[in-house]
Structures are given as C-alpha cells and as structure tokens.
Amino acid sequence: MSEIVNINGNLFPPEKAVISVFDHGLLFGDSVYEVLSTRKGRFYTVREHLERLFNSAKGINLVVPYGFEELEGEIKRTAAAAKNEDTYIRIIITRGVGDLNIDPSSCLKPQLIIFARKAIEYPEEFYSRGIELIVSTVRRNIPEALSPGLKTGNYLNNVLAIAEAVREGAHDGLMLSHDGFISECTTSNFFFVSDGTIKTPSLEVGILQGVTRRNILIVAEENGVPYEEGRYLPEDLALAEEAFVSSTTKNILPVTRISGRPVGDGHPGEITRRMMKLFELKLDELVGL
C-alpha cells in the first residue's frame, strides 16, 4: 500500500511532489476539487463526481485542462500506481501559477493534482454508537457570494465550523444557512428522521449536491422508505427521532447527539440502521459485485 501524487500527468511519491508557491490555488484557494473512493478495488460514481468537478470549475470560470475521458484515465492510472484495494482519491484543479495578486488573468495554465492513498477508515464505534454534532455559530456561505453548491478550495467557512465543533468536544458542526435554516455539516450532508420520515435540507437552502446524498434518496425511493427535502429550522431537531450524515468517505454515519442533547434515545435508530444496510447493498451494485 502506498501514496502517489499525480501533478499534470507525472507521478511522484509524496515527498517529491512539488507545486509553485505562486500557484493561485495555494495563494487564494482558487481551485476546485472532488473526492472519490474505490470499493474492493473497483471504482463507482466516477461520472457523477467528474460532472460535479466540471460544474464547479464552470462556476468559477476555470477551464479544466483535460477532457472528461482523459481525466478519468489519469485518475485510474494514479489509483493503480498506489496499489491500495480501497483507495481515497482527491482531484484538484488549480487556477495555476500567476502574479502575486488576486487578479486571475495572469494565470495562463490550470494545474491538475491527484492524490491517491489508502482509504480513510473511521472508528467502528462511530457507526455502532454514532457521533456528536453541534449547531455551529458559523453560517454557511450565502449562495450569492460563493455558492455552497460549488466544491472549491476556498474552505475557510468549513474550517472555522469544524474548529469550533472540536473545541466544543463534538465531531463536527451542523451549519445553518445565512437565513437560519439547517444546511449541512462541514464535509457531509445531513439527514434526520421525524414521524418515520427521512428529512434532509433541499438544494435550494444552499448546500452541496452530494453524490452519496443523491444515492441515499434513490435507495429510499427504491425500498419504500419515506423521505422529503425541505427547509428546516434548528428547533425541528427537538422532534428528531434519528439523524445521520453522509459523504463519499463516510457513507452513512449515525448522529446520536446534537449540541449536548441525545437524538431520540441516544442510539442509532431503526431507520438509520436499515438505510446503512441498504446503502451497503447499493454500493455493491454500483461496483458490480
């Protein structure tokens, strides 16, 4: 097992991977990125992630220096070189090297960076006992300023929220939108269960359209599990019977405490546990197992 970095099509061990200090991705967070995982050595949802990458790039007027198929080939070549069965892959497109000022017009060549390493493994107790969130005082970006629907390298909003959560002894922060509605966690989408129905903030609230989130809703639809998307206030969590978060690296992770209060009986709920099992089956289907 190893870690490999691909910079503009060239493969390096991490200690030899170098980018310019004048890259605007480093200087100003002027970049977009995506995260992929493999399951038992097989890729899944690559197209969905790359579509979102290209959409994010379009949203900040950044040209991806590769075609769709060519970029997919670079991703798979990098993962193969890392030789991990379950692999974490991060794809970054930066604005490139430019002048030491914020004007992007001096950046003539976007840069591609791909990391491939052993997949992240969260503690088993996170899945069996659940994690704790706090309702963060850090609000999610207002969409008219920097859309949360774009996966960019400009991540201080999320960094401040998770730093606050860690200071408070929690695992993550549940962020509110600029107008006070529940949005999402710092690197995952949020769901809660009320009256036997899975509820999750709608895209209109100002959240990332998570690939895992979308597949969870497909699984719910296929298996007759009621769900709805909408606008929810923090007060609605007082009636939550269960809660969970989702992401490419976490899949479905139960939430059993929010801001010091237990969710339901303080244990992963029946619907959450069922969705975890159904989603595992869905992943096997997606990779062709």
N, C-alpha and C positions, 0 to 999 in steps of 0.2 A: 504494500500500500504506500502511496506517495502523494505529493502535492506538486502540481505542474501549473505554470503560468504561461499563457499564450499572449504575446504582445505583437499585434499586427501580423499574425501568421507564423511567428517564430516562437518555439517552445523553450522555456527556461525553468530550471529549478528556482524555488522562491528567492534564494539568497542572491541570485544573479539577475533577477527581473528588475529592470530599471526603467523609469519614465522621467521625462524632463520636469524640473521644478517650475518651468514656465507653462506647463500644461494647465489650461483653464479649468479642467476637471479638478485638479488639486487646488488651484488658487481660489476658485469661486464656486466649487460644487457644480460646475457647468457640465453636466453629464446625465445620461440615463442608464438604467441597469435593469437586469432581470435575474432571477434565481431559479434554477432548475434542479431537479433531483432525478437520480435513476433508482429503480427498484429491481433488486436482484439482477443488476447489470443491464436492465432494459430502460430505455427512455419512454416517457409518456408526456402528453400535453406540451410537446415542444412547439408545435404550431401556434397554440394559444399564447404561449409566453412570447414567442417572437413577434406575433401580431401586436401584442401589447407594447413590446420594445419599440417597434417601428412607429406605433401610435404616439408613444411618449416622445420619441425623437421629433416627430412632426409637430407635436405640441410646443416644443421649444425651438423650432426652426433649425434642427440639427440633422444633417444628412448622414445616414448610416453608410459607411464606406464599403459595404458588402451587399450583394443581393441576398434574398431570403435563403435560397438553397445553399449558396456558398457559405453563409454564416452558420447554417445548421451543420454543414460539413466540418467547419472549424471547431464547433462545439463538441462534436462527436470525436474528432481527432484528438482534442485536448483531453477529454474524458478517458479515451482509450489509453493514452500515454500515462495517465495517472494510475491505472490498473487497480481501481477500487471497485468492489462489487456494487456497493451503494455509494453514490458519488454526489457531493454538493458542487454545483456549478454556478458561478456568478459571471454574467456577461456585462461588461461596462463599455459604453461608447462615450468618449470624452470629446469636448469641442476641439481639443488639440492644442498644440503649442502656439502661443501668441504673445503680444506685448504685455508688459506688467501694468495693465489697466483693465477695466471691466468691459471695454468695447470688444465684442466677439469678432468683429470684422477682420482682425489681424490673424485669426486662427484659420489657416488655409487647409489643414488636413486633419479630420477627425481621427481619433486613435481607438483601436479595439484592444480590450484587455479581457481575457477569460481566465478565471481561476477554476481549477478542479482539485478537489480534495475529498477525503473521507467524509461521508455524510454526517451531519450533526445528529448526535444521539442525546435526547433529553432524558432525564432520570425517569425510571419506571414509575416512581411514586407520583410524578406529575399526572400520569394517565390513570393511575389507580385511585389517587386521593384528590387530585385536582390542584389548581393553582389559585393564588390570590391576586386580585386586581385592586387598584384604587381608581376612583373617578378623578382624573387628573385636572389640575387647575390650568394646565397648558392646553389651550384650544387648538383644534385642527386648523390648518391654513384655510383662509377664505378663498373659495374657488376663483374669484375674480383676480386674486393676487398671484397665487401659484396653485393650480388645481391639484387636489389630493388624488385625482384620477390619473395623474402622470407619475410614473415611477422614476424620480430623478435623484441625482446625487446630492441635492440640496436638502439635507435631512435633519437640520438643527431642530426643527419643530418636534420631531420624534425623539431626538436625542435628549432634549430637555424634559420631555414627558417621562421617558423611561428612567432618567436620572432621578427625577422626583419620586417615582414609584420605588426604586431601590432604596432611597433614603428613608422611605416610609415602611420598609420591610416587606414590600409586595414584589411580585414577579414582573408585573407590567402595569402600564397605565391605560385606562379606558378614556379616550379623549372625546370631548364634546365638540360639535361644530361651532362655528363662530356665533350662531344664533341659539346655542344651548341644547341642541339635540344630540343624542348618543350617536357617535360616528364609528370609530374603530379603535383598536389598540395600536401600539407603535409599529408593529410589523405583522399584524394579523387582523382578520375580520372578526366581528363579534356577533354572537347569537345568544338569545335567551329563550326560555320556554315559559309560556304563561297560558293557563287554561288548556293545556295539552297541545298548544300550537307553537312551532318554532317561529320566532320573530327575529328579524335582522334588519338593520338600517338599510334603506333604499339608496341607490346610487345618487339620487338627487340630493341627499343630505350632504354629500361631499366626501366620498370615500374612494378607495382603490377598488376597482372591479377585480377582486381576487379570482384567480383561476380555480383554486380549491373551493372558494365560496360558491362559484357557479356550479361546480360539480356536486357539491353538497346539496344544493337546491334541486339538481337533476335527480340525485339519489332519493331525496324526499318525495319528489313527484312520482318516480318510478315505483316507490314502495308504499304509497298512500299515506305518507306522514304529512299532516297538515302544516303549512308554513305560510308566512306572509312577510312582505317587505313594506316598511313604512317609516314614519318619523316617530321616535320615542324619546321621552324625557327621562332624566335620571330617576325621577320619582316612580316611574314604571317598574324599576328594578326591585322595588319593595315587594311586588307581587310575583317576582320571578320564582319559578319552581326549580329551574335548572339554568345553567349557562355554559357556553363553551366558546372557544376561539378556533380559528382555522388559518393555516398557511401551508405553503408548499413543504416547508421543513417540519412543521408540527403535525400536519394532517388535522385531526380533531383533538383538541386538548380541553378537558373539562375545567370549568371555573367553579370553585366551591365557596369562595369568599370575595366580597367586593366592599372595599373601604371598611374593613373590620367586621362586617356582618355576614353571617352564613347565607349562602344561596340555597333556598329550600331547606333540606335537613342537613346541609353541610357536606353532603357526599355526592359524587357523580350520579346524576339522575337516570331514570329508566330510558327516557328518550335519547339522552346523550349517549348512553352505553349502546343502545341499539344502532344509532347513527354511526358510531365508531366501527361497529362490526360491519354494517352495510357499506361503509366507505372503504374499508379494507378490501372487501369483495370487488368494489368498483375499481380500485387501483389495480387489482389483479386482472380485471377485464381490460383495463386501458393498456396494460403492458403485454396482454396476450397470454396470460398464464391460465 
